[in-house]
Amino acid sequence: MKKVVSFGEIMLRLATPGYSRFIQSNALNATFGGGEANIAVSLANYGIPTEFVTRLPQNDIADWCISDLRKYNVGTSHILRGGERVGIYFLETGAVARASKVVYDRAHSSVADIKPGMIDWEAIFKDAEWFHWTGITPAISQGAADVCLEAIKVANRMGVTVSTDLNYRKNLWKYGKSAQEVMPALVEGCDVILGNEEDAEKVFGIKPEGFDVTATAGEVNPKEFESVCKQLIKRFPRAKKVVITLRGSINANHNTWGGCLYSDKLYMSQRYDITHIVDRVGGGDSFMGGLIYGLLTYKDDDQKALEFAAAASCLKHTVYGDYNMVTVQEVENLMGGDGSGRVSR
């Protein structure tokens, strides 16, 4: 089986224990995470060969990070070494009516200072069938955006499927360019596009008419997003599939979750009622990881691929940390209706 390649930044995640606020905490839990790395871990757990590409400094923290990825069978042979530091993000997990908070400390990270020509994409894609990137990467710096575009063009030329998660993060676009200026040229090279209602609206001005995410009360109608999918395909005709994740937020601990996929028609996943969220960070990444697995495994069955993505991501909400530490069997059990949580023995 050929491999899936992802490119982006992996960071040290420092999270307050439980539901503690930053100001209360005298300790932080240290793990690693980042959109594209999270997807690589998901796919490796499902038995898909993966290669995560990034740039990390020559120091002990970076060595720790690489060792952590290898622990989960993620390929790291093409990680570039150099630059100043590993980026960090701090997480305060919200509860009920109090939202979670993220504080970034990633200025001048090694990947932020990357430049075109540093990575041999032809060598990396030689035995690859899929390349994934997210909208977080081009938001980091002009160099990261340029390298991302460089990779997409090589992947297109070599016949490698390209996917993206639009992942709009307004607080990251600080180097003088906006997402609206940078993202279109990158998305033009994509075969599969994933996003949510905010991504499509904030980046491309595309939104479902009359939809207000703050007024959903946990009820999100997938059919309202068919127009969003069609508009994205019209703007980016290379894309064969557009996928929208659908989160209904009742409170910080209780969400509804599902998705829709548009290709030849609109497919809708079952909706999950997640009443006790353990950790929602990485939820979208786990959906994308599940979707890539589903599209590679359940050929010509978009409905099953979508259901795998939704079920995988539902389970991620029960797992602490950025990574989705679940198996194919666990996902397929949930797809089959086994959501009882009974002890397996």
Residue pairs with C-beta under 8 A, 6 or more apart in sequence:
1 48
1 49
2 49
2 127
2 128
2 129
2 130
3 48
3 49
3 50
3 51
3 75
3 127
3 128
3 129
3 130
4 40
4 43
4 48
4 49
4 50
4 51
4 128
4 129
4 130
4 131
4 132
4 292
4 296
5 50
5 51
5 52
5 53
5 124
5 125
5 128
5 130
5 131
5 132
5 160
6 36
6 37
6 39
6 40
6 50
6 51
6 52
6 53
6 131
6 132
6 133
7 36
7 52
7 53
7 54
7 131
7 132
7 133
7 137
7 147
7 148
7 151
8 34
8 35
8 36
8 37
8 54
8 111
8 133
8 134
8 136
8 137
9 34
9 36
9 54
9 87
9 106
9 109
9 111
9 112
9 136
9 137
9 140
9 144
10 32
10 33
10 34
10 36
10 37
10 52
10 54
10 56
10 65
10 69
10 86
11 32
11 33
11 34
11 86
11 87
11 88
11 89
11 106
11 109
12 30
12 31
12 32
12 61
12 65
12 86
12 87
12 88
12 89
13 30
13 31
13 32
13 33
13 88
13 89
13 91
13 321
13 322
14 28
14 29
14 30
14 88
14 89
14 90
14 91
15 28
15 29
15 31
15 90
15 91
15 92
15 93
16 22
16 24
16 25
16 28
16 29
16 91
16 92
16 93
17 25
17 27
17 28
17 29
18 93
19 93
19 94
19 95
20 92
21 92
22 90
22 92
22 101
22 103
28 90
31 68
31 321
31 322
31 323
32 65
32 68
32 69
32 322
33 89
33 281
33 282
33 321
33 322
33 323
34 136
34 322
35 134
35 136
35 137
35 165
35 167
35 284
35 285
36 52
36 54
36 132
36 133
36 134
36 137
37 52
37 54
37 69
37 74
37 322
38 282
38 285
38 286
38 289
38 322
38 323
38 324
39 132
39 285
39 288
39 289
39 292
40 50
40 51
40 52
40 69
40 74
40 75
40 289
41 69
41 72
41 74
41 289
41 323
41 324
41 325
42 285
42 286
42 289
42 290
42 293
42 312
42 323
42 324
43 50
43 289
43 292
43 293
44 50
44 72
44 73
44 74
45 72
45 73
45 324
45 325
45 326
45 327
46 289
46 293
46 327
46 328
47 328
48 292
48 293
48 296
49 75
50 73
50 74
50 75
51 74
51 75
51 76
51 77
51 78
51 124
51 128
52 69
52 74
52 75
52 76
52 79
53 78
53 79
53 80
53 119
53 124
53 151
54 79
54 80
54 110
54 111
55 79
55 80
55 81
55 82
55 83
55 110
55 111
55 113
55 114
55 118
56 62
56 65
56 66
56 79
56 80
56 81
56 83
56 86
56 110
56 111
57 81
57 82
57 83
57 84
57 85
57 86
57 110
58 81
58 82
59 85
59 86
61 86
62 81
62 86
62 110
65 86
66 76
66 79
69 76
70 76
72 323
78 119
78 123
78 124
80 110
80 114
80 118
80 119
82 110
83 108
83 109
83 110
83 111
83 112
83 113
83 114
84 108
84 109
84 110
84 113
85 108
85 109
85 110
86 109
86 110
87 104
87 105
87 106
87 109
87 111
87 112
88 104
88 105
88 106
89 102
89 103
89 104
89 105
89 106
90 102
90 103
90 104
90 105
91 100
91 101
91 102
91 281
92 100
92 101
92 102
93 100
93 279
94 100
94 101
94 252
95 252
95 253
96 251
96 252
96 253
97 251
97 252
98 252
99 252
100 252
100 280
100 281
102 281
104 171
104 172
106 112
106 140
109 140
111 137
111 140
111 144
112 140
112 141
112 143
112 144
113 141
113 143
114 141
114 143
114 144
114 147
115 143
115 146
115 147
116 143
116 146
116 147
116 150
117 150
118 147
119 147
119 150
119 151
121 150
121 151
121 154
121 155
122 154
122 158
125 131
125 154
125 155
125 158
125 160
126 158
128 155
128 160
129 160
129 161
129 296
130 160
130 161
130 162
130 163
130 292
130 296
131 151
131 152
131 155
131 160
131 161
131 162
131 163
132 162
132 163
132 164
132 165
132 288
132 292
133 148
133 151
133 152
133 162
133 163
133 164
133 186
134 164
134 165
134 166
134 167
135 164
135 165
135 166
135 167
135 168
135 169
135 179
135 183
135 199
135 203
136 167
136 169
136 172
137 144
137 145
137 148
138 144
138 145
138 148
138 149
138 179
138 182
138 183
138 186
139 145
139 169
139 172
139 173
139 179
140 172
141 175
142 175
142 176
142 177
145 177
145 182
145 186
148 186
149 185
149 186
149 189
152 162
152 186
152 189
152 190
153 189
155 161
155 162
155 189
156 162
156 189
161 191
161 192
162 189
162 190
162 191
162 192
163 190
163 191
163 192
163 193
163 194
163 288
163 292
164 186
164 187
164 190
164 192
164 193
164 194
165 194
165 195
165 284
165 285
165 288
166 183
166 187
166 193
166 194
166 195
166 196
166 199
166 200
166 203
167 195
167 199
167 284
168 179
168 198
168 199
168 202
168 203
170 202
173 179
179 202
179 203
180 203
180 204
183 203
183 204
184 204
184 235
187 193
187 236
187 239
188 236
188 238
189 238
190 236
190 238
190 239
191 238
191 239
191 240
191 241
192 239
192 240
192 241
192 242
192 243
192 291
192 295
193 232
193 236
193 239
193 241
193 242
193 243
194 242
194 243
194 244
194 245
194 284
194 287
194 288
194 291
195 232
195 242
195 243
195 244
195 245
196 244
196 245
196 246
196 247
196 284
197 207
197 208
197 211
197 213
197 225
197 228
197 244
198 213
200 206
200 207
200 228
200 231
200 232
200 244
201 207
204 231
204 232
204 235
206 228
206 231
206 232
206 235
207 228
208 224
208 225
208 227
208 228
209 227
210 224
211 224
213 249
216 248
216 249
217 248
217 250
218 248
218 249
218 250
218 254
218 255
218 256
218 273
219 248
219 256
220 246
220 247
220 248
220 256
220 258
220 271
222 244
222 246
222 258
222 259
222 260
222 266
222 268
222 269
223 260
223 266
223 268
225 244
225 246
225 260
226 260
226 262
226 266
228 242
228 244
229 242
229 244
229 260
229 262
229 266
230 262
232 239
232 242
233 239
233 242
233 262
240 263
241 261
241 262
241 263
241 295
241 302
242 261
242 262
243 259
243 260
243 261
243 262
243 291
243 306
243 309
244 259
244 260
244 261
245 257
245 258
245 259
245 284
245 287
245 313
246 256
246 257
246 258
246 259
246 260
246 271
247 255
247 256
247 257
247 283
248 255
248 256
248 257
249 255
250 256
252 277
253 275
253 276
253 277
254 273
254 274
254 275
254 276
254 277
255 274
255 277
255 280
255 317
256 271
256 272
256 273
256 274
257 271
257 272
257 274
257 283
257 310
257 313
257 314
257 317
258 268
258 269
258 270
258 271
258 272
258 310
259 268
259 269
259 287
259 306
259 309
259 310
260 266
260 267
260 268
260 269
260 306
261 267
261 269
261 302
261 305
261 306
263 302
267 302
267 303
267 306
268 306
269 306
269 307
269 309
269 310
270 307
270 310
272 310
272 311
272 314
272 339
274 314
274 317
274 318
277 317
277 318
278 317
278 318
278 319
278 320
279 316
279 317
279 319
279 320
279 321
280 317
281 321
281 322
282 316
282 321
282 322
282 323
282 324
283 313
283 316
283 317
284 313
285 322
285 324
286 312
286 313
286 315
286 316
286 324
287 309
287 310
287 312
287 313
288 309
289 312
289 324
290 308
290 309
290 310
290 311
290 312
290 313
290 324
290 331
291 305
291 306
291 308
291 309
293 308
293 312
293 328
294 304
294 305
294 306
294 307
294 308
294 309
295 302
295 305
297 305
297 308
298 304
298 305
298 308
307 335
308 331
308 332
308 335
311 331
311 332
311 334
311 335
312 324
312 326
312 331
313 324
314 334
315 324
315 326
315 330
315 331
315 334
316 324
316 326
319 325
319 326
